[in-house]
Amino acid sequence: MKVLDKNRERRYASVSDLAEDIRRHLENRPVLAGPPGSVYRIRKFVQRHRPAVSAVGVAVLVILLAGASLRFYQRSERRHWVASGPFRKSTG
């Protein structure tokens, strides 16, 4: 923990720096005491912007489902066209 670190160089420089980190924690923003890992920062971002992230997730899901549906429809239409069109093998 940055507050209790034995090395003075790694501790908070002042009480106001500690207060700023506490404020950041209460606002679900990344604190400066911990390592700035990408997973940690992404998790904090999602916590702060939960409605927007959810809306983007739903939009991406709808687009993927629409694309998959369109692909299956086109494949079905092509099979139907080939089976009934000029490329049908004649039996005879």
TORVOLO-213981 format. One line per 8 residues: for each residue x, y, z of C-alpha. Coordinates in Angstrom, 2 decimals, padded with zeros to 5 digits. Each point is the difference from the previous one (the first is absolute). Layout:
BEGIN
X/Y/Z  ...
//
This chain:
BEGIN
000.00/000.00/000.00  001.31/003.37/-000.97  -000.92/001.61/003.32  001.99/-002.49/002.09  002.94/-000.60/-002.35  003.34/-000.10/001.85  001.74/001.89/-002.80  -000.79/003.71/000.32
000.37/000.51/-003.77  -002.96/-002.28/-000.72  -002.38/001.53/002.56  -002.42/002.83/-000.68  001.85/003.31/-000.18  -002.68/001.80/002.04  -003.32/-000.42/001.72  -001.70/001.71/-002.94
001.33/-002.76/-002.32  -001.56/-002.61/002.28  -003.26/001.97/000.11  000.00/000.17/-003.81  000.39/-003.78/-000.23  -002.85/-000.51/002.46  -002.15/002.37/-002.06  000.88/-001.95/-003.16
-000.93/-003.27/001.71  -003.39/001.35/001.09  -000.69/001.16/-003.59  000.89/-003.45/-001.43  003.02/001.47/-001.75  003.42/-001.68/-000.09  002.08/000.76/003.09  003.64/000.91/-000.34
001.17/-002.32/002.81  -000.47/-003.18/-001.99  001.66/-001.16/-003.19  -001.84/001.43/-003.02  -000.87/-003.36/-001.55  -002.25/000.03/-003.04  -002.56/-002.40/001.53  -000.26/002.19/003.09
-000.47/003.16/-002.07  -002.60/-001.63/-002.26  -001.93/-001.30/003.01  -000.07/003.49/001.52  -001.14/001.49/-003.32  -002.84/-002.52/-000.27  -001.07/000.71/003.59  -000.17/003.74/-000.72
-001.81/-000.32/-003.34  -002.15/-003.08/000.54  -003.10/001.19/-001.98  002.03/001.07/-003.03  002.07/-003.20/-000.01  -003.19/-002.07/000.27  -001.58/001.90/-002.90  003.07/-000.56/-002.17
-000.01/-003.69/000.91  -003.65/-000.37/-000.97  000.60/001.87/-003.27  002.93/-002.26/-000.91  -002.07/-003.08/000.82  -002.88/001.21/-002.19  002.37/000.71/-002.90  001.60/-003.44/000.31
-003.38/-001.73/000.10  -001.25/001.99/-002.98  003.13/-000.87/-001.97  -000.33/-003.69/000.83  -003.69/000.01/-000.95  000.76/001.71/-003.31  002.74/-002.53/-000.76  -002.30/-002.97/000.68
-002.77/001.58/-002.10  002.39/000.56/-002.94  001.27/-003.56/000.22  -003.56/-001.33/000.02  -000.99/002.14/-002.99  003.08/-001.08/-001.96  -000.73/-003.68/000.64  -003.59/000.50/-001.09
001.10/001.89/-003.15  002.57/-002.65/-000.95  -002.49/-002.83/000.61  -002.70/001.55/-002.17  002.04/002.01/-002.48  001.93/-000.65/-003.20  002.80/-001.83/001.79  -002.26/-002.86/001.05
001.18/-003.38/-001.26  -002.40/-001.56/-002.43  -001.01/-003.59/000.58  -000.32/-001.75/-003.24
//
